[in-house]
Amino acid sequence: MFSKKENKEVRVLFFTSFGKYMSQKVSYNGTKIKWLNYPTNIKDIHFRLHCDKKNASVYIDFQHKDDRIRRLFFEQFEEFKIVFTEYAGGFWRWEKDYKNEIGTDYSRIISQLDNISIYEQSSWPTIFEFYRFNLLNLDKFWVDYNEIFKKLKS
């Protein structure tokens, strides 16, 4: 079992290493990008990475406080589900009504790699490749379709 300090050190090393791994990758539109804090440029849509002792995940979170607007963003993504799947590949789980551990409601689209641990450094290359694949594909989709979501925002 890891102490809080050790847990933090592993996470910092993991995400720092992933940042270096991705540092030479540019966005589909040719710009340099910070992959750990992907700029969707829409306040309530976030691309997130998560890794723990059981799995690694990539999330698209829709976190608008107004349920109607949040659902509108999610439903617009659903309209593009076939195109999104062509871009993103892999299996994505769509959850219109997701509630996190502290009770906040939002919507989420998830790609997950199971039976892998952030605490096993030997598995990091597999996790990094999973993240790279998903982030580059999400980026390509987002570059091509983000304007539609920006119009919904206004």
C-alpha positions in Angstrom: 0.0 0.0 0.0 1.3 3.5 -0.9 1.2 6.5 1.4 -0.4 9.7 0.2 3.1 11.1 -0.6 4.2 8.0 -2.5 0.9 7.9 -4.4 1.4 11.6 -5.4 5.0 10.9 -6.4 3.9 8.0 -8.7 1.2 10.1 -10.3 3.5 13.1 -10.9 6.2 10.8 -12.4 3.6 9.0 -14.5 2.0 12.1 -16.0 5.3 13.9 -16.4 6.6 10.9 -18.3 3.5 10.9 -20.4 3.9 14.6 -21.1 7.4 14.0 -22.3 6.2 11.0 -24.4 3.7 13.2 -26.2 5.8 16.4 -26.4 6.8 15.8 -30.0 3.2 15.1 -31.1 1.4 18.1 -32.7 -2.3 18.6 -33.1 -4.0 17.5 -36.3 -4.1 21.2 -37.3 -0.3 21.5 -36.9 -0.1 23.4 -33.6 1.9 22.4 -30.5 -0.5 21.3 -27.8 -0.4 20.3 -24.1 -2.0 16.9 -24.2 -2.6 16.6 -20.5 -4.8 19.8 -20.5 -6.4 19.5 -24.0 -7.8 22.9 -25.0 -11.4 22.2 -26.2 -12.0 25.9 -25.9 -15.5 25.2 -24.7 -15.7 25.8 -20.9 -17.8 22.8 -20.0 -16.4 20.2 -22.4 -13.2 18.5 -21.2 -11.0 15.7 -22.4 -9.5 14.0 -19.3 -7.1 11.2 -18.5 -7.4 8.9 -15.5 -5.3 6.0 -14.3 -5.4 4.1 -11.1 -4.5 0.6 -9.8 -7.2 -1.1 -12.0 -7.5 0.7 -15.3 -6.6 3.6 -17.5 -9.4 5.8 -19.0 -9.9 8.7 -21.4 -13.0 10.7 -20.7 -15.0 13.3 -22.6 -16.8 15.2 -19.8 -19.8 17.5 -20.3 -20.1 19.4 -17.1 -22.4 22.4 -17.7 -24.4 23.2 -14.5 -27.6 23.6 -16.5 -28.8 20.0 -17.3 -30.5 21.1 -20.5 -27.4 22.6 -21.9 -25.2 19.7 -20.8 -27.6 17.2 -22.4 -27.7 19.3 -25.6 -23.9 19.0 -25.9 -24.0 15.3 -25.2 -26.9 14.7 -27.6 -25.0 16.7 -30.3 -22.1 14.3 -29.8 -24.6 11.4 -30.1 -25.7 12.8 -33.5 -22.1 12.4 -34.6 -21.7 8.9 -33.0 -20.9 7.1 -36.3 -18.5 9.7 -37.4 -17.0 10.0 -33.9 -16.4 6.2 -33.9 -14.8 6.3 -37.3 -12.3 9.0 -36.0 -11.9 7.7 -32.4 -11.9 4.0 -33.1 -12.1 1.5 -30.2 -15.0 1.1 -27.8 -16.5 4.1 -26.1 -19.2 3.9 -23.4 -21.8 6.7 -23.6 -23.3 7.8 -20.2 -25.8 10.7 -20.5 -26.5 10.7 -16.8 -23.2 10.2 -14.9 -22.8 11.0 -11.2 -19.3 11.2 -9.8 -18.3 10.1 -6.3 -19.2 13.5 -4.7 -22.7 13.5 -6.3 -22.1 15.9 -9.2 -24.2 15.2 -12.3 -22.7 15.4 -15.7 -22.4 13.4 -18.9 -19.4 11.3 -20.0 -18.1 9.4 -22.9 -15.4 6.8 -21.8 -12.8 4.7 -23.4 -11.1 2.3 -20.9 -8.2 0.0 -20.7 -8.8 -2.6 -18.0 -6.4 -4.7 -15.9 -3.6 -2.2 -15.9 -2.1 -0.3 -13.1 -0.4 3.1 -12.7 1.7 1.5 -10.0 3.3 -1.0 -12.3 5.9 1.0 -14.2 6.3 -1.8 -16.7 2.7 -1.2 -17.9 3.3 2.5 -18.6 4.2 2.0 -22.2 0.9 0.2 -22.8 -1.0 3.0 -21.0 0.9 5.7 -22.9 0.1 4.1 -26.2 -3.6 3.8 -25.2 -3.6 7.5 -24.3 -1.7 8.5 -27.4 -4.0 6.6 -29.7 -7.2 8.1 -28.1 -5.9 11.6 -27.8 -4.7 11.9 -31.3 -7.9 10.5 -32.7 -10.0 12.8 -30.4 -7.9 15.7 -31.5 -8.6 14.9 -35.2 -12.3 14.7 -34.6 -12.3 17.9 -32.5 -10.3 19.9 -35.0 -12.9 18.9 -37.7 -16.1 19.3 -35.6 -15.5 21.7 -32.7 -17.2 24.6 -34.5 -20.5 22.9 -34.3 -20.1 22.7 -30.5 -19.0 26.3 -30.2 -22.2 27.4 -32.0 -24.2 25.4 -29.4 -22.5 27.3 -26.6 -23.7 30.7 -27.8 
